[in-house]
Structures are given as structure tokens and as C-alpha cells.
Amino acid sequence: MNKNIIALLVSLSLAGSVLSTSVLALAEYGETEQQEQGPHGGFLLTDPKLTLELKLQEFAGNVELRIYAYKQSKPINISDLNITMSLKRLVEAPQNIQFITEGDYLVSTQSINEPHSFVLAVTANYNGESISYEYEQHEGRTTLTERAIERAGIKTEIAQSGEVDITDTLFGVIAPTQHGTVEVMAPYTGLISDIFVSIGQSVKKGEALVSITNRETLQNYTIKSPISGVVTEQYLKRGELASTSALMQVVNLDKVWVELSAFPENIEKLAIGQSAKVYDLHHHLNTQGKVFFIAPMMTGGHIARARIELNNPDGHWRPGMHINSDVSVAKINASVRVKPQAIQEFNGQPSVFVRKNNVFEVRPVTLGAKNSEWVEVLTGLNAGSEYVTDNSYVIKADILKSGASHAH
């Protein structure tokens, strides 16, 4: 780095007052260095031919970079100065910063976002001369060894584009399907002479359930199960009279329904065919289904029923079980999406941590749509960046411990 360079301002002005600092944190080494400030409270890039004062200033919600220039300590006509600047951040492509003339300074046309951690390559063209400057500063950054990364269980992924489902979470109860529930009846009046099954027993289609003696002919006949399933109810006992009432109930649970409770605000977003993730209250298991029925009427409690059908080959989804369901009511095509566990609050802002080799750095982000699997990132992170997914709080804690969270 050019030894003639002193430093870059990183100060913010709020409500017209200038907040500046003369301490530059060198995060890699944990050192601080006193810096000379210019007449406007900015930091100086010096050269015998021309001195530049650079100041980051908050204005109308953005942080702009202002440049003042001096020759032999006297301000020059800023209209005679042309600046070319390249700003390079960790894991990002270089950004060319453009400037326009405003009053007695040049001001960037782009906002200089947090963190103010970057490498600057500056070329000043003045009166036919070209002068180059370099500057580097870091904040919100830490470096970890491979051993520390492994011990902390830090994992990363590459940020990419993709769909983010907008979901509505509804509560419901597992119920048997109507077509999978059979009430076993006696075709003739008679006495129950024998019962071959009991409640909770699995039966096959055609398996004998009950033996009945016909009251008129005194002949015995056997009633067989019309479906495969589980005996869930037994209404009569041996020796009782079977007539027109049901003998027992057999339920096939290979498929079950989810009876969802939908309030008016939910109904407006629901539609037949929407996909839904169903999970038990302990998150032991989840599965996918689709909404196939929405009741046309509300109950007295202003609740409508919506139904999802689930495959249930292993019998996990038992009738009467309470569940939650995330119904996909819309899809967003996100330019960048990340895992929810990657998001940490840092300096009061949602943030993620990017990685390059063994260096980690904070990135404040603006979030959009989210669900249990993905969060849309609107600004602050580019597709293709490597970001921390698991145990990102370790990175946050290490940066805060080093005191480099917002060192200007």
C-alpha cells in the first residue's frame, strides 16, 4: 500500500451533525492507528501533487462518498478534478464508483453500503496529471483457523437464486377418509355366535369378522371384512341380536385426511391444488400433500374446513393427531435466497456472514419473502457468494469480541 496514504474517512452525519472518528481498526492484527483529518472531518489521501479528503456521509437514508481536493493545502476548483474509483469487497466483484460535481466537492452516485470494509483504487486526473492512490480498511471481519472452523461446526453454502414459497400456517387434525371407513352390517337378523377380531386389530379384505345365526333359518353365516384396514369400533357383543345396526367399523389408514381449520383471512388465500407441508407438533415427521377440498360454508365460529389427503403407509399419521400445515399460497422467484439459520442480527440489522478462504465478514441484508426453508435476500448479498449457514452465531461473537463490528 502507498506509504503516502494516510486514510479514508468513514464518518456519518445524522440530522446535520457530523459524527466522525480518527480511529481505524486493522481487524487482522487488532491494532489501531491515529489518522489526520481534513477540514471537513474526512480522512486524507495525500500526494505532493494533490491531497484528497474523502468523507462518507449519510443523506436521505443513503451513505454517499464526498471528495474534496487540495493543492498545497488550498482548495482547488472541483470542476477541474476527475476521479476514477474501484471499490472491491470480500467475495464480490470490483464496483466502479461514479461521481458528479456538487458545490465544492464530488459526490458518488451510488450508495456506499455497510460494512465499510473494502479496498479502494483511486485515480485523480487534474490539470493533465494522473495521480494514483490505494487504500484499504476492514470492519466486521474475523479470520479463523481450519481447526477453529471445524470445532465450531461452521458450515457454508453458495447463495443462489430459486423459488421461495409464501406459506400460510394452519392447524388441523388427522381423520380417516370417508371412502376408507366402512360400517360392517348384518344382512339378516340373528344372534352373534362368535366374534373373530378385536378393536385395534388389522384385518385383510375377505377376512372373517363375525359369525351370526340366522333367527329364522337357524343357519350360521360369516360376515367378512369388505376392505383391508383396522377394526376401530365394535358395537355388539357375543350373544347380542344383530339387526339393522352396525356390528363394527373397519378403517383403512393407508390414506388419511387432514382436517384444517381456516379462518376468513386464510380462506381468501386458499385454493384447490395448493401444495402443503404437514408436520406433527413435535416435528418428528413431515410430509407433503395437496388441498383438495375447501368448505363452501363457515361454521358458527367463523371457521371453514379445508382438507388435504396424505399417504400413510407406515401408519404414522393417526386419526385424532393434531398437526400444523404450511400451505403454499404463492411463489416468489428470488434472485438470492439463503437458509433461515444463516440470518443473525448484527448492529440492529439482519445480516449474514460471507466467507473467502478463512476470512469471514458481515453483510447487512434486506430480507423479503421467507418460509421454514428459505429466506429471500433483496439487497446486501450477491448470488455466487459463499455464506455461513450453520453456527453463524460463532462468527458474530468472534467479531464482537474483537471490537471490529463497526470500527471506523
C-alpha positions in Angstrom: 0.0 0.0 0.0 1.3 3.5 -0.9 3.1 4.9 2.2 2.0 8.4 1.4 -1.7 7.4 2.0 -3.0 8.3 5.4 -6.6 7.1 5.5 -10.2 7.3 4.3 -13.0 8.9 6.3 -15.6 6.6 7.5 -17.9 9.1 9.3 -21.6 9.5 9.2 -23.6 12.7 9.5 -27.1 12.4 11.2 -29.6 15.2 11.2 -27.0 17.6 10.0 -24.4 16.8 12.7 -21.1 15.2 11.7 -20.1 12.1 13.5 -16.5 11.3 12.8 -13.7 9.3 14.3 -10.0 9.2 14.0 -9.5 5.5 14.8 -9.1 3.0 12.0 -9.3 -0.6 13.2 -7.0 -3.1 11.5 -9.1 -6.2 12.2 -6.5 -8.7 11.1 -4.0 -7.5 13.7 -6.2 -6.0 16.4 -4.2 -2.7 16.1 -5.4 0.9 15.9 -3.8 3.9 14.2 -4.4 7.6 14.7 -5.4 9.4 11.5 -5.1 13.0 10.3 -8.5 14.6 9.4 -9.3 17.1 6.8 -11.1 20.4 7.1 -14.5 18.7 6.6 -13.8 16.0 9.1 -12.8 13.4 6.5 -9.7 11.4 6.1 -6.9 12.3 3.8 -5.2 10.6 0.8 -2.0 12.6 0.3 0.4 13.1 -2.5 2.8 16.1 -3.1 0.8 17.0 -6.2 -2.7 16.7 -4.8 -4.4 15.8 -1.5 -7.9 14.2 -1.4 -10.3 14.3 1.5 -12.8 11.5 1.5 -15.9 11.6 3.7 -18.8 9.1 4.0 -21.9 11.0 4.8 -25.5 9.8 5.4 -28.0 11.6 3.4 -31.7 10.8 2.7 -31.2 7.2 4.0 -28.2 6.5 1.9 -24.4 6.8 2.6 -22.7 8.8 -0.1 -19.0 9.4 -0.6 -17.9 13.0 -0.9 -14.4 14.0 -2.2 -12.8 17.4 -1.5 -9.4 18.2 -3.1 -6.5 20.5 -2.1 -3.2 21.6 -3.7 -0.7 22.9 -1.2 -3.4 23.0 1.5 -5.7 25.2 -0.6 -9.0 24.0 -2.1 -8.9 23.6 -5.9 -11.8 24.2 -8.4 -13.6 20.9 -8.0 -14.8 21.1 -11.6 -11.2 20.7 -12.8 -11.0 17.3 -11.0 -12.0 13.9 -12.4 -12.0 10.8 -10.2 -11.9 7.1 -11.2 -12.5 4.8 -8.3 -12.8 1.0 -8.0 -14.2 -0.4 -4.7 -13.5 -4.1 -4.0 -15.2 -6.0 -1.2 -14.6 -9.6 0.1 -16.2 -12.2 -2.2 -17.6 -9.5 -4.6 -16.6 -8.2 -8.0 -15.0 -4.8 -8.1 -17.5 -1.9 -8.2 -16.8 1.2 -10.2 -17.9 4.3 -8.2 -19.1 7.2 -10.3 -19.1 10.9 -9.2 -20.8 14.1 -10.0 -19.9 17.7 -9.1 -22.0 19.2 -6.2 -20.9 22.5 -4.7 -17.2 22.4 -3.7 -17.0 18.6 -3.7 -17.6 15.5 -5.8 -20.3 13.1 -4.6 -20.8 9.4 -5.5 -23.9 8.5 -7.5 -24.0 5.1 -5.7 -24.7 4.5 -2.0 -21.6 3.1 -0.2 -23.3 0.4 1.9 -22.2 -1.2 5.1 -19.9 -2.7 6.1 -17.3 -0.1 5.2 -14.8 -2.8 4.6 -13.1 -2.6 1.2 -10.0 -1.9 -0.9 -10.1 1.3 -3.0 -8.0 2.0 -6.1 -8.3 5.8 -6.8 -7.1 7.7 -9.8 -7.3 11.5 -9.8 -7.0 13.4 -13.1 -6.2 17.1 -12.5 -4.7 19.7 -14.9 -3.5 17.0 -17.2 -1.8 15.0 -14.5 -2.9 11.5 -13.3 -2.2 10.6 -9.7 -3.0 7.1 -8.2 -3.9 6.3 -4.6 -4.6 3.0 -2.9 -6.5 2.5 0.4 -7.7 -0.5 2.4 -9.8 -0.8 5.5 -11.6 -3.6 7.3 -14.5 -3.9 9.7 -16.9 -6.6 10.8 -14.3 -9.2 9.9 -12.5 -12.1 11.5 -10.1 -14.8 10.5 -10.4 -18.3 11.9 -8.1 -21.3 11.5 -9.3 -24.5 9.9 -9.2 -26.2 13.3 -11.4 -23.5 14.8 -13.9 -23.7 11.9 -14.1 -27.5 12.3 -14.5 -27.3 16.1 -17.2 -24.7 15.9 -19.2 -26.7 13.4 -19.3 -23.8 10.9 -20.8 -24.8 7.5 -21.3 -22.8 4.4 -23.2 -22.8 1.2 -23.3 -20.8 -2.1 -26.1 -18.2 -2.3 -28.2 -18.9 -5.3 -31.5 -17.9 -7.0 -34.6 -20.0 -6.5 -38.2 -20.2 -5.5 -39.4 -19.2 -2.1 -42.9 -20.4 -1.2 -45.1 -18.0 0.7 -46.9 -20.1 3.2 -49.9 -19.8 5.5 -49.7 -22.0 8.6 -53.0 -23.7 9.6 -53.8 -26.0 12.4 -55.6 -29.3 11.9 -56.4 -32.8 12.9 -55.8 -36.2 11.2 -59.0 -38.0 10.3 -59.8 -41.2 8.4 -61.0 -40.7 4.8 -64.7 -41.2 4.1 -64.1 -43.8 1.4 -61.7 -45.7 3.7 -64.3 -46.1 6.5 -66.8 -49.0 6.5 -69.6 -49.8 8.9 -70.0 -53.6 8.8 -73.7 -54.6 8.8 -75.5 -57.9 9.1 -77.7 -58.7 6.1 -80.1 -60.8 8.2 -81.4 -60.5 11.8 -79.7 -63.0 14.0 -77.7 -63.8 17.2 -74.0 -63.1 17.2 -72.5 -66.6 17.8 -68.8 -65.6 17.6 -66.5 -62.6 17.0 -63.1 -63.3 15.5 -61.4 -59.9 15.8 -61.0 -57.2 18.4 -60.6 -53.4 18.4 -57.2 -52.3 17.1 -56.6 -55.5 15.1 -55.6 -55.2 11.5 -57.6 -57.3 9.0 -57.4 -58.2 5.4 -60.1 -57.8 2.8 -62.2 -61.0 2.9 -61.1 -62.0 6.5 -63.8 -63.4 8.8 -65.1 -60.9 11.3 -68.3 -62.2 12.9 -70.4 -65.4 12.9 -74.2 -64.9 13.1 -77.0 -67.5 13.5 -80.0 -66.5 11.3 -83.0 -66.0 13.5 -85.4 -67.6 11.1 -83.4 -70.4 9.5 -81.1 -71.1 12.4 -78.2 -71.4 9.9 -74.8 -69.8 10.7 -73.2 -67.4 8.2 -70.0 -65.5 8.4 -69.5 -61.8 7.7 -66.2 -60.9 6.1 -64.3 -57.6 6.0 -65.1 -55.6 2.8 -61.8 -53.8 3.0 -58.3 -54.2 4.5 -57.8 -52.0 7.5 -58.0 -51.7 11.3 -61.0 -52.5 13.5 -61.7 -49.2 15.2 -65.2 -49.8 16.7 -67.1 -52.9 18.0 -70.8 -52.1 18.7 -72.2 -55.5 19.7 -71.0 -58.4 21.9 -71.3 -62.2 21.5 -74.9 -63.4 22.2 -76.5 -60.0 21.3 -79.0 -59.6 18.5 -77.7 -58.2 15.2 -80.4 -56.5 13.2 -80.2 -53.2 11.2 -77.5 -51.6 13.3 -73.8 -51.8 12.5 -71.7 -54.6 14.0 -68.3 -52.9 13.9 -66.2 -50.3 12.0 -63.2 -51.0 9.8 -61.0 -48.2 8.7 -58.2 -48.2 6.1 -55.5 -45.8 7.1 -53.2 -46.2 4.1 -54.5 -42.7 3.2 -55.8 -40.2 5.7 -57.3 -36.7 5.6 -56.0 -33.6 7.3 -59.0 -31.5 8.5 -57.7 -27.9 8.6 -59.3 -25.0 10.4 -59.3 -22.0 8.1 -60.3 -18.5 9.3 -61.7 -15.9 6.9 -58.2 -14.4 6.3 -56.9 -17.9 5.4 -59.8 -18.7 3.1 -59.0 -15.7 0.9 -55.6 -17.2 0.1 -56.5 -20.9 -0.2 -57.2 -22.6 -3.5 -57.7 -26.2 -4.6 -54.5 -27.8 -5.7 -52.1 -25.8 -3.5 -49.3 -27.9 -2.1 -48.9 -28.2 1.7 -46.3 -29.4 4.1 -47.8 -31.3 7.1 -45.8 -31.9 10.3 -46.7 -33.1 13.7 -46.3 -30.8 16.7 -43.0 -32.4 17.7 -41.6 -32.1 14.2 -40.8 -35.9 14.3 -42.0 -36.3 10.7 -43.3 -34.2 7.9 -44.9 -35.0 4.5 -46.4 -33.3 1.5 -50.0 -33.2 0.3 -52.4 -31.0 -1.7 -55.5 -29.1 -0.8 -58.4 -30.9 -2.5 -61.5 -29.5 -0.7 -62.5 -26.2 0.8 -65.8 -26.0 2.6 -68.3 -23.6 0.9 -69.7 -22.5 4.3 -68.2 -21.2 7.6 -69.2 -22.6 10.9 -70.7 -20.5 13.7 -67.1 -19.9 14.9 -66.2 -18.4 11.6 -64.1 -21.4 10.6 -64.2 -23.3 7.3 -62.8 -26.7 6.8 -60.1 -27.4 4.2 -58.8 -30.9 3.5 -55.5 -32.4 2.5 -55.1 -36.1 1.6 -51.9 -37.8 2.8 -50.3 -41.2 2.0 -49.8 -43.1 5.3 -48.1 -46.4 4.5 -46.4 -46.7 7.9 -49.4 -45.5 10.0 -47.6 -42.5 11.5 -50.5 -40.2 10.9 -53.1 -41.4 13.3 -56.7 -40.1 13.4 -57.1 -37.6 16.2 -53.4 -36.4 16.0 -53.1 -32.6 16.0 -50.8 -31.2 13.3 -49.6 -28.0 11.7 -49.6 -27.4 7.9 -47.7 -24.8 5.9 -49.9 -24.3 2.8 -48.1 -22.7 -0.2 -50.3 -19.7 -1.2 -47.8 -18.0 -3.5 -44.3 -18.5 -5.0 -41.6 -15.8 -5.3 -38.7 -16.2 -7.8 -35.9 -14.9 -5.6 -32.7 -13.6 -7.2 -30.9 -14.6 -4.0 -32.1 -16.9 -1.2 -30.4 -18.3 1.9 -31.1 -20.7 4.7 -33.1 -19.1 7.6 -30.5 -20.2 10.2 -27.9 -18.1 8.4 -29.6 -14.8 9.5 -28.2 -13.1 12.5 -29.0 -9.6 14.0 -25.8 -7.5 13.8 -25.7 -3.8 14.9 -29.5 -3.9 14.8 -29.8 -5.2 11.3 -30.4 -8.7 9.8 -27.1 -9.9 8.5 -25.3 -12.9 7.0 -21.6 -13.7 7.1 -19.7 -14.3 3.9 -16.5 -16.4 3.6 -13.4 -16.3 1.5 -10.8 -18.9 2.4 -10.5 -18.4 6.2 -11.8 -14.9 6.4 -15.4 -14.2 7.4 -17.1 -10.8 7.1 -20.6 -9.4 8.0 -23.1 -8.4 5.3 -26.2 -6.4 6.4 -29.1 -7.6 4.2 -32.6 -6.6 3.3 -35.0 -9.6 3.5 -38.1 -10.4 1.5 -40.3 -13.5 1.4 -39.5 -16.3 3.8 -40.6 -19.7 4.9 -39.2 -22.5 7.0 -36.7 -23.5 4.4 -35.6 -20.3 2.6 -35.3 -16.5 3.0 -35.2 -14.1 0.1 -32.4 -11.6 0.1 -33.3 -8.4 -1.7 -30.1 -6.4 -1.1 -26.7 -7.0 0.6 -25.7 -10.4 -0.8 -24.9 -11.5 -4.4 -25.7 -14.8 -5.9 -22.5 -16.9 -6.0 -21.2 -15.7 -2.6 -20.2 -18.3 -0.1 -22.1 -17.6 3.2 -22.3 -19.3 6.6 -25.3 -21.5 7.2 -24.7 -23.4 10.4 -23.4 -21.8 13.7 -23.1 -18.3 12.2 -23.5 -17.0 15.8 -19.9 -18.1 16.4 -18.7 -15.7 13.7 -20.9 -12.9 15.2 -19.5 -13.5 18.7 -15.9 -13.5 17.5 -16.3 -10.3 15.6 -18.0 -8.5 18.5 -15.2 -9.8 20.9 -12.5 -8.3 18.7 -14.3 -5.0 18.7 -14.3 -4.8 14.9 -18.1 -4.8 14.5 -18.2 -1.2 13.3 -14.8 0.3 13.5 -14.4 3.5 11.5 
